[in-house]
Amino acid sequence: MRPLALDGVRAYYESGNGAAFGGEEFNVYCDESCHLEHDRFKAMSLGAVWCPKSKVREISKRLVEIKAKHGVGMGAEVKWTKVSPCNYDLYVDIIDYFFDDDDLHFRGLVVPDKSKLDHARFNQDHDLWYYKMYFTMLKTIFSRDARYYVYIDIKDTHSGRNAQKLENVLANDAYDFNHEIVRRVQPIRSDEVQLMQLVDILTGAIAYRHNHDAIMPSDSVTKIRLINRIIQRSGLSLVKTSLLSEKKMNLLVWQAGGITS
């Protein structure tokens, strides 16, 4: 067999570099709950809801319609901290919509006990660790045959710079050095985006479950009912790591010494 000329080998490899992208594009919306280092909560959670980019308008419209059904204006923000007995039906409708729509998916990460963190041991501060947790949560969402636009809630004046660092780390982990897969990580205002409000509800519910192991008289019965709805619809206990293959609702319970069973 005649050997292939060296310039032919170069042409073979170079010809694949400009292959047209044929995969789907997704928007990923992220939020957190009880994430401050010295707040009064033991557990914290991060969450991400993602859907096809082409479906964002349709999903946002449906969320606005659910609000309107319950007398809530489009610009009014729904979030976990606003749950009360008088708006239970609104929140359960939003939760049911998430589970009924096949285009919506959730990935969550829980840290059950922040007091066990030892930042000095790993030469980091809480802010750096916080973005490491974002990386741990998000990296399993990405597929090489798709593109992702990630939106995180504005945390502070450093959010823009930290989002850029997170984008670079996520892209490098996926060997995506040209950012063809991880297209963007951008801070946005959660009160201005309907899908950010959905992820706030799911993430807040998971944090509440971990911060209230035993039900006390002072606990919110309405929030407990909503958490039980999520447990019922998802088939997950919310206190254990789910199978990575769970596509509708996927949960990682992270411990300072590893992952819980």
QUIPE-V819175 format. One record per residue. N is the residue number from 0. RES is the residue in three letters. PHI is phi in degrees with one decimal (NA if undefined). BURIAL is b if it has 24 or more other C-alpha atoms within 12 Angstrom, else e. Layout:
N;RES;PHI;BURIAL  N;RES;PHI;BURIAL
This chain:
0;MET;NA;e  1;ARG;-70.9;e  2;PRO;-64.5;e  3;LEU;-76.5;e  4;ALA;-63.8;e  5;LEU;-58.9;e  6;ASP;-67.8;e  7;GLY;-68.8;e  8;VAL;-63.7;e  9;ARG;-59.4;e  10;ALA;-63.7;e  11;TYR;-61.6;e  12;TYR;-70.3;e  13;GLU;-68.4;e  14;SER;-66.8;e  15;GLY;-85.9;e  16;ASN;-68.2;e  17;GLY;-102.7;e  18;ALA;-60.0;e  19;ALA;-70.9;e  20;PHE;-75.1;e  21;GLY;-121.6;e  22;GLY;-88.1;e  23;GLU;-91.0;e  24;GLU;-107.8;b  25;PHE;-127.2;b  26;ASN;-100.5;b  27;VAL;-121.8;b  28;TYR;-110.9;b  29;CYS;-122.5;b  30;ASP;-151.5;b  31;GLU;-139.9;b  32;SER;-143.4;b  33;CYS;58.6;b  34;HIS;-90.7;b  35;LEU;-68.8;e  36;GLU;-66.4;b  37;HIS;-119.4;e  38;ASP;-82.8;e  39;ARG;-90.1;e  40;PHE;-106.7;e  41;LYS;-74.3;b  42;ALA;-103.1;b  43;MET;-133.3;b  44;SER;-141.7;b  45;LEU;-118.8;b  46;GLY;-146.2;b  47;ALA;-139.9;b  48;VAL;-107.2;b  49;TRP;-131.5;b  50;CYS;-156.4;b  51;PRO;-58.1;b  52;LYS;-57.5;b  53;SER;-69.1;e  54;LYS;-102.2;e  55;VAL;-59.5;b  56;ARG;-62.8;e  57;GLU;-62.7;e  58;ILE;-67.1;b  59;SER;-62.0;b  60;LYS;-61.3;e  61;ARG;-66.1;b  62;LEU;-64.8;b  63;VAL;-63.9;b  64;GLU;-64.4;e  65;ILE;-64.9;b  66;LYS;-58.9;b  67;ALA;-61.1;e  68;LYS;-57.0;e  69;HIS;-105.2;e  70;GLY;74.3;e  71;VAL;-109.7;e  72;GLY;-70.6;e  73;MET;-57.4;e  74;GLY;-82.3;e  75;ALA;-75.7;e  76;GLU;-88.3;b  77;VAL;-99.6;b  78;LYS;-156.5;b  79;TRP;-59.2;b  80;THR;-69.0;e  81;LYS;-98.1;e  82;VAL;-63.9;b  83;SER;-150.7;e  84;PRO;-56.2;e  85;CYS;-76.3;e  86;ASN;-118.0;b  87;TYR;-54.2;b  88;ASP;-61.1;b  89;LEU;-61.1;b  90;TYR;-71.2;b  91;VAL;-69.4;b  92;ASP;-65.2;b  93;ILE;-65.6;b  94;ILE;-62.8;b  95;ASP;-63.1;b  96;TYR;-61.7;b  97;PHE;-56.3;b  98;PHE;-73.9;b  99;ASP;-83.7;e  100;ASP;-95.4;e  101;ASP;-67.2;e  102;ASP;-83.8;b  103;LEU;-101.8;b  104;HIS;-138.3;b  105;PHE;-131.9;b  106;ARG;-127.2;b  107;GLY;-127.0;b  108;LEU;-132.3;b  109;VAL;-119.9;b  110;VAL;-109.3;b  111;PRO;-67.9;b  112;ASP;-147.1;b  113;LYS;-67.9;b  114;SER;-67.8;e  115;LYS;-86.8;e  116;LEU;-70.4;b  117;ASP;-128.1;e  118;HIS;-64.7;e  119;ALA;-61.5;e  120;ARG;-61.4;e  121;PHE;-106.0;e  122;ASN;52.4;e  123;GLN;-144.0;e  124;ASP;-105.7;e  125;HIS;-65.1;e  126;ASP;-66.0;e  127;LEU;-63.7;e  128;TRP;-60.9;b  129;TYR;-56.9;b  130;TYR;-74.8;b  131;LYS;-63.9;b  132;MET;-67.6;b  133;TYR;-60.1;b  134;PHE;-60.0;b  135;THR;-60.9;b  136;MET;-68.1;b  137;LEU;-80.4;b  138;LYS;-61.3;b  139;THR;-82.1;b  140;ILE;-73.9;b  141;PHE;-76.9;b  142;SER;-120.7;e  143;ARG;-68.7;e  144;ASP;-99.7;e  145;ALA;-140.9;b  146;ARG;-120.3;b  147;TYR;-131.1;b  148;TYR;-117.2;b  149;VAL;-102.8;b  150;TYR;-122.6;b  151;ILE;-117.6;b  152;ASP;-68.5;b  153;ILE;-63.7;b  154;LYS;-99.1;b  155;ASP;-163.3;e  156;THR;-68.9;e  157;HIS;-95.5;e  158;SER;-58.5;b  159;GLY;-61.8;e  160;ARG;-65.6;e  161;ASN;-68.1;b  162;ALA;-64.1;b  163;GLN;-65.2;b  164;LYS;-63.0;e  165;LEU;-62.2;b  166;GLU;-58.3;b  167;ASN;-64.8;b  168;VAL;-66.7;b  169;LEU;-61.6;b  170;ALA;-65.1;b  171;ASN;-64.7;e  172;ASP;-63.2;e  173;ALA;-91.7;b  174;TYR;54.7;e  175;ASP;-103.3;b  176;PHE;-68.0;e  177;ASN;-99.9;e  178;HIS;57.6;b  179;GLU;-81.6;b  180;ILE;-92.7;b  181;VAL;-87.9;b  182;ARG;-79.5;b  183;ARG;-163.5;b  184;VAL;-125.6;b  185;GLN;-133.9;b  186;PRO;-74.9;b  187;ILE;-139.9;b  188;ARG;-84.5;e  189;SER;-65.9;b  190;ASP;-73.9;e  191;GLU;-101.3;e  192;VAL;-128.6;b  193;GLN;-60.1;b  194;LEU;-68.5;b  195;MET;-66.9;b  196;GLN;-72.1;b  197;LEU;-64.3;b  198;VAL;-67.1;b  199;ASP;-59.2;b  200;ILE;-65.0;b  201;LEU;-67.2;b  202;THR;-68.6;b  203;GLY;-64.4;b  204;ALA;-62.9;b  205;ILE;-67.0;b  206;ALA;-62.8;b  207;TYR;-61.5;b  208;ARG;-59.5;b  209;HIS;-78.6;b  210;ASN;-89.5;b  211;HIS;-135.6;b  212;ASP;-62.6;e  213;ALA;-111.0;e  214;ILE;-75.3;e  215;MET;-109.3;e  216;PRO;-57.0;e  217;SER;-80.4;e  218;ASP;-72.4;e  219;SER;-78.3;e  220;VAL;-62.8;e  221;THR;-63.3;b  222;LYS;-65.4;b  223;ILE;-64.2;b  224;ARG;-63.0;b  225;LEU;-67.6;b  226;ILE;-62.4;b  227;ASN;-63.9;b  228;ARG;-64.6;b  229;ILE;-63.4;b  230;ILE;-61.0;b  231;GLN;-64.0;e  232;ARG;-73.5;e  233;SER;-87.0;b  234;GLY;77.3;e  235;LEU;-108.1;e  236;SER;-77.9;b  237;LEU;72.7;b  238;VAL;-112.9;b  239;LYS;-129.0;b  240;THR;-63.7;b  241;SER;-84.8;b  242;LEU;-63.5;e  243;LEU;-63.3;e  244;SER;-77.6;e  245;GLU;-66.4;e  246;LYS;-98.0;e  247;LYS;-75.5;b  248;MET;-138.3;b  249;ASN;-122.1;b  250;LEU;-135.2;b  251;LEU;-115.3;b  252;VAL;-99.7;b  253;TRP;-99.5;b  254;GLN;-117.2;b  255;ALA;-57.9;e  256;GLY;-102.2;e  257;GLY;143.9;e  258;ILE;-102.5;e  259;THR;-73.4;e  260;SER;-79.5;e
